[in-house]
Amino acid sequence: MNSPFLSNRAAVAPQNLLDLAATFAAPRVAIARAGAPLPMQAAEDATKAGIMIPVFVGEADAIRAQAAKLDWDISAYAIHDTTGEDEAGRIAAALCGAGEADVLMKGNLHTDVFMKAAVSRDAGLRTGRRFVHIFHISHPDGGKPILISDAAVNVHPNLETRQDAIREVANLLTLLGTPRPKIAILSATESPIPSVPSAVEGRALADWAKANISNADVSGPLAFDLIMSPDAAATKGLAADPVAGFADAIIVPDIVSGNALFKAFVYLKGGCAAGLVTGAKVPILLTSRADPAAARMASAALAAITCGLPK
């Protein structure tokens, strides 16, 4: 018997995200080890929606076989024949570094192999900024999304990494049309208690943001109820806080809290979690085998928006 807390709602790719992506030219997406059902289906869906031009990397026979199963003619698209996970990741990342692709996408290979290729100096994707993962999570009924960083890449991010996360999140929200993003720093309390390190760090991050982030309001530390609920914020005397109760994004202290939080939105509310890694020369799509088609489509849309290529 399923838990009564689980949602029975299917994820829905947000139409406003797809519409915004369609205002830009489709980016070339290098798909590392593409020859498997899920990455090929995602590539077909995004290509037919006009938000991706696939650049296939992997075993050519497997790529063509999967395309045939989908009855998809891929003769117009480049295929780079490689063998195994390591070579596919390396070649796909190198294509992006050389300017032959605009987005790097994970296909049928392990995440550690994929990210090792992406961060390699030989790939040419490093910019001096830290690689930061951002989830864009939308409700099936629409309304304001919530962004979470970092729930997938940085395990125990230090203050400098979370500062970069604040910058990246603020910039992404601005690209998506939020005039002045509201960014919350998650902890278990709104007071910087020494026994709760994330609360002390949350205050330090908020103080840093006041001096360094001009395009967003950043507040912390804030417990989850104060981030999401205006009533909780009012009850606890934080009604004047510009972020409390109205956050557009949450910066988490570690990957455990971020991973749990994003999965709660997905599994308990039917949220659609589009995700990408920022900080590299190109956007990086770190898809998962568990991602539904809607999340893959939304991630492709997010990448197209981030690239912002003119039509």
PEMOJO-V862448 format. One record per residue. PSI is psi in degrees with one decimal (NA if undefined). NEAR is the number of other ideal C-beta (glycine too) atoms within 12 Angstrom. Layout:
psi	near
PSI	NEAR
PSI	NEAR
//
This chain:
psi	near
129.6	4
152.2	9
139.5	9
-12.8	8
-17.6	10
137.4	15
145.1	22
12.4	14
135.9	20
143.2	17
142.6	31
124.8	29
125.3	38
126.7	34
-35.5	20
-32.4	25
-43.1	38
-40.2	30
-41.7	19
-41.7	23
-35.9	39
-12.0	22
-8.5	22
160.6	28
145.6	19
129.7	33
155.6	38
122.9	35
113.4	47
114.3	51
110.5	54
117.9	52
68.5	43
-16.9	49
62.3	38
158.7	30
-48.2	22
-51.3	29
-33.5	45
-39.0	37
-42.2	30
-41.1	44
-42.0	49
-46.7	32
-47.3	29
-34.7	41
-44.4	33
-23.6	20
-6.0	27
19.6	22
12.1	43
140.8	44
108.1	32
141.3	45
102.7	40
133.4	46
129.6	48
-166.5	43
114.0	28
-40.8	23
-41.4	17
-39.0	28
-47.5	39
-35.5	23
-41.8	19
-38.7	33
-39.2	31
-38.5	17
-30.7	17
-4.1	24
45.1	11
121.1	25
110.6	13
18.9	29
-21.0	12
-5.4	13
148.1	29
141.2	25
123.5	31
108.6	33
120.2	21
171.2	34
123.6	19
171.9	22
-46.4	29
-47.3	23
-40.2	22
-45.4	42
-43.1	43
-44.3	34
-41.9	40
-43.5	50
-39.8	46
-36.1	31
-40.8	37
-42.0	40
-31.5	29
0.8	22
13.2	15
-2.6	24
153.6	40
-16.6	36
142.9	50
126.9	51
134.9	53
129.7	49
-128.5	47
69.3	37
161.0	39
147.1	21
-40.7	27
-36.6	16
-44.0	25
-49.0	40
-31.4	30
-41.2	23
-39.9	40
-38.3	45
-7.0	30
138.2	25
-31.4	13
-25.1	17
-27.3	32
25.2	24
-9.1	38
142.7	20
-5.5	21
-16.2	10
155.3	21
146.3	28
125.8	37
133.8	43
139.4	48
129.4	51
134.6	46
111.8	46
124.5	43
151.6	37
146.8	23
-23.1	27
3.1	18
-155.1	16
-174.1	15
130.2	23
172.5	39
136.5	42
144.7	49
134.6	43
132.0	52
127.4	44
11.3	41
-24.3	39
-55.5	38
116.4	34
-54.9	18
75.2	19
134.4	34
-179.0	19
-39.7	28
-39.0	19
-40.4	30
-29.0	39
-43.4	32
-37.4	36
-41.1	49
-46.2	49
-47.9	34
-42.0	41
-44.5	45
-42.6	35
-40.1	30
-43.9	41
-37.2	35
-43.4	25
-35.2	32
-1.6	32
7.8	18
116.8	27
-41.4	14
93.8	19
146.5	38
115.2	38
124.9	48
142.3	47
114.0	51
136.8	45
-165.7	37
-3.4	26
160.3	25
1.6	34
137.2	22
72.7	24
128.6	18
-30.4	12
-8.3	12
91.5	20
-37.3	21
-27.1	35
-41.8	26
-43.3	24
-33.7	32
-41.4	41
-41.2	28
-39.5	27
-41.2	40
-40.5	37
-42.0	21
-42.1	23
-37.1	36
-32.6	19
-16.5	12
-15.0	18
109.3	32
-14.4	16
16.8	22
156.7	35
130.2	31
129.6	43
141.2	40
161.7	45
151.9	39
133.9	45
163.1	32
-38.9	29
-35.9	24
-24.1	36
-40.7	39
-29.3	28
115.8	21
-34.0	22
-44.6	15
-39.9	23
-42.3	29
-42.4	17
-36.5	15
14.0	22
24.5	13
24.5	29
-26.3	18
-10.4	15
127.9	28
-16.4	25
-40.1	37
125.0	36
-9.4	29
27.0	31
141.5	41
-21.0	39
154.5	50
125.3	47
119.7	56
156.2	49
-22.2	40
171.7	28
-27.8	26
-50.4	20
-38.9	29
-43.7	38
-43.6	27
-40.0	21
-46.6	36
-37.5	39
-29.1	26
-44.7	26
-38.0	34
-51.3	36
-25.1	24
-21.1	21
1.1	29
26.4	25
151.8	38
115.6	41
99.9	47
137.8	51
148.2	45
157.6	48
128.2	46
170.9	44
-13.9	34
176.1	37
-31.7	30
156.4	40
146.0	44
125.7	47
112.4	53
73.4	41
160.5	45
154.5	30
-25.2	19
-6.3	16
128.7	32
167.6	29
-36.9	28
-40.3	32
-37.4	42
-41.8	43
-43.8	40
-36.3	45
-41.7	51
-39.4	49
-42.0	46
-39.5	51
-42.1	50
-40.1	43
-42.4	37
-39.6	40
-42.7	35
38.2	24
132.7	23
143.8	10
NA	14
//
